[in-house]
Amino acid sequence: MDIQQPESLKVIVIGDACIDKYHYGHCERLSPEAPVPVLRHNHTEEHDGMCLNVVRNLISFGIRPDKKHNTGIISKERFVDLKTKQHLLRFDVGETGTQRPLSKGATQRLNLETYDAVVISDYNKGFITEENADDIAKRCLEHKIPLFVDSKKKDLSCFEGAILKINEKEFHETARYPIKYELVVTLGAAGARWNGVQFGTKPCEVFDVSGAGDTFLAALVAEYLKTKSLEKAIDFANKCSRIVVQRFGTYSITEEDVRSLR
């Protein structure tokens, strides 16, 4: 079998992007003004999040993807006690209703037929509409390009022919599916399920699940393109996600992490 090397693969990631901010500090007293903790600021860390975290993970797998995402600023700001690593508050800005959707013209200019795979990371913030999702899916089907989708939409019927990756909560909330599709459901500590088979994972101490779904998606794409086996790709994605949940914050898998799994 002629399997392309990662560096020769052409992949595009389309979806919602955000800035993940972590404000770390020391929490040692309650406010005299209200029964809430006072966080004395120590430092702040910023990372590219959502679809851009998928991009970062793909880079660690040796793929240099193109990307198309929203231009409006979405930020997720967490306030965290350094000692306990407890989240005190998450403050989100730029949610649904403020994002300009991907236009039909912009979708047509993406030249999808030139890619080995198309990845949609849809956090349902307004950038990916049912209309442009349907157009992308039809073009991928026409050119026989694998389409990987992680979406928070409750109606997934616009992603015809896609390999869908959703979590268990989203699975129970989904109202409609495409006619033809593959469905991978992530189950947290229990691994993932596909085609009636559960793919288990080794137990580990979980520090933070932020970004684990992005890592799973990127690993699924990278390994599927390498092996052409969804079964092998799911097993590999489980192993990668297991590494990520043992780190704090929006952790992207590294090349060193990947080498440790080979």
URHUCOR-V764610 format. One record per residue. N is the residue number from 0. RES is the residue in one letter. SS is DSSP state (H for helix, E for strand, L for the rest). D_LAST is the distance of its C-alpha to the last C-alpha in Angstrom with 2 decimals. Layout:
n: {N:N}
res: {RES:RES}
ss: {SS:SS}
d_last: {D_LAST:D_LAST}
This chain:
n: {0:1:2:3:4:5:6:7:8:9:10:11:12:13:14:15:16:17:18:19:20:21:22:23:24:25:26:27:28:29:30:31:32:33:34:35:36:37:38:39:40:41:42:43:44:45:46:47:48:49:50:51:52:53:54:55:56:57:58:59:60:61:62:63:64:65:66:67:68:69:70:71:72:73:74:75:76:77:78:79:80:81:82:83:84:85:86:87:88:89:90:91:92:93:94:95:96:97:98:99:100:101:102:103:104:105:106:107:108:109:110:111:112:113:114:115:116:117:118:119:120:121:122:123:124:125:126:127:128:129:130:131:132:133:134:135:136:137:138:139:140:141:142:143:144:145:146:147:148:149:150:151:152:153:154:155:156:157:158:159:160:161:162:163:164:165:166:167:168:169:170:171:172:173:174:175:176:177:178:179:180:181:182:183:184:185:186:187:188:189:190:191:192:193:194:195:196:197:198:199:200:201:202:203:204:205:206:207:208:209:210:211:212:213:214:215:216:217:218:219:220:221:222:223:224:225:226:227:228:229:230:231:232:233:234:235:236:237:238:239:240:241:242:243:244:245:246:247:248:249:250:251:252:253:254:255:256:257:258:259:260:261}
res: {M:D:I:Q:Q:P:E:S:L:K:V:I:V:I:G:D:A:C:I:D:K:Y:H:Y:G:H:C:E:R:L:S:P:E:A:P:V:P:V:L:R:H:N:H:T:E:E:H:D:G:M:C:L:N:V:V:R:N:L:I:S:F:G:I:R:P:D:K:K:H:N:T:G:I:I:S:K:E:R:F:V:D:L:K:T:K:Q:H:L:L:R:F:D:V:G:E:T:G:T:Q:R:P:L:S:K:G:A:T:Q:R:L:N:L:E:T:Y:D:A:V:V:I:S:D:Y:N:K:G:F:I:T:E:E:N:A:D:D:I:A:K:R:C:L:E:H:K:I:P:L:F:V:D:S:K:K:K:D:L:S:C:F:E:G:A:I:L:K:I:N:E:K:E:F:H:E:T:A:R:Y:P:I:K:Y:E:L:V:V:T:L:G:A:A:G:A:R:W:N:G:V:Q:F:G:T:K:P:C:E:V:F:D:V:S:G:A:G:D:T:F:L:A:A:L:V:A:E:Y:L:K:T:K:S:L:E:K:A:I:D:F:A:N:K:C:S:R:I:V:V:Q:R:F:G:T:Y:S:I:T:E:E:D:V:R:S:L:R}
ss: {L:L:L:L:L:H:H:H:L:L:E:E:E:E:E:L:E:E:E:E:E:E:E:E:E:E:E:E:E:E:L:L:L:L:L:L:E:E:E:E:E:E:E:E:E:E:E:E:E:E:H:H:H:H:H:H:H:H:H:H:L:L:L:L:L:E:E:E:E:L:L:L:L:L:E:E:E:E:E:E:E:L:L:L:L:L:E:E:E:E:E:E:E:L:L:L:L:L:L:L:L:L:L:H:H:H:H:H:L:L:L:H:H:H:L:L:E:E:E:E:E:E:L:L:L:L:L:L:L:H:H:H:H:H:H:H:H:H:H:H:H:H:L:L:L:E:E:E:E:E:E:L:L:L:E:L:L:L:L:L:L:L:E:E:E:E:E:H:H:H:H:H:H:L:L:E:L:L:L:L:L:E:E:E:E:E:L:H:H:H:L:E:E:E:L:L:E:E:E:L:L:L:L:L:L:L:L:L:L:L:L:H:H:H:H:H:H:H:H:H:H:H:H:H:H:H:H:L:L:H:H:H:H:H:H:H:H:H:H:H:H:H:H:H:L:L:L:L:L:L:L:L:L:L:H:H:H:H:H:H:H:L}
d_last: {19.66:19.70:16.66:17.07:14.77:14.25:16.89:19.37:19.21:22.20:22.00:24.71:24.70:28.15:29.34:30.72:29.84:30.93:30.98:29.60:31.79:31.59:34.87:34.45:37.51:39.44:41.22:44.11:47.05:48.37:50.25:54.05:54.33:52.27:50.22:46.93:44.74:45.09:41.88:42.55:40.19:37.84:35.46:33.88:30.40:29.83:26.79:26.62:26.24:26.12:25.21:24.61:21.92:20.23:20.68:19.20:16.00:15.84:16.38:13.28:11.37:13.48:16.35:19.82:21.78:25.53:27.10:30.39:31.48:34.64:36.71:38.45:37.17:35.50:34.68:33.43:34.66:33.79:35.95:34.18:35.61:33.69:34.54:33.60:31.18:33.44:33.99:37.74:37.95:36.16:38.29:37.47:39.25:39.45:38.75:39.78:43.01:42.50:39.77:40.95:39.35:37.60:40.56:40.96:41.54:38.37:36.42:38.04:37.20:33.43:33.24:30.63:30.98:29.14:25.81:22.84:22.55:24.75:23.68:26.47:26.08:29.54:30.72:34.18:35.84:37.91:35.96:34.68:37.76:38.16:39.85:37.21:34.43:36.42:36.88:33.19:32.32:35.09:34.03:30.41:31.86:34.27:31.71:29.06:26.54:24.01:25.24:23.11:25.38:25.22:28.93:31.32:34.20:35.98:36.89:33.83:35.96:35.74:32.08:32.95:30.18:27.38:24.19:25.35:23.28:25.64:25.76:28.01:30.95:30.91:30.75:33.98:35.61:34.90:38.22:37.39:34.57:34.55:35.81:32.57:29.19:25.94:25.64:22.63:23.99:22.00:23.47:22.40:21.67:22.10:19.13:20.19:22.57:22.83:25.37:26.76:23.55:22.09:18.37:18.34:16.21:16.44:19.45:19.31:21.98:22.49:23.99:24.07:23.09:24.08:21.73:19.40:20.68:20.01:16.34:16.15:18.07:16.09:12.72:14.79:16.22:13.26:11.37:14.84:15.80:12.88:13.38:16.93:16.26:17.25:16.28:12.56:12.92:14.70:12.33:9.51:12.44:13.55:10.56:11.00:14.73:14.64:13.57:16.33:19.12:18.92:20.03:23.56:24.73:23.18:19.78:17.43:13.71:13.01:10.88:10.27:9.26:6.71:5.31:5.72:3.81:0.00}
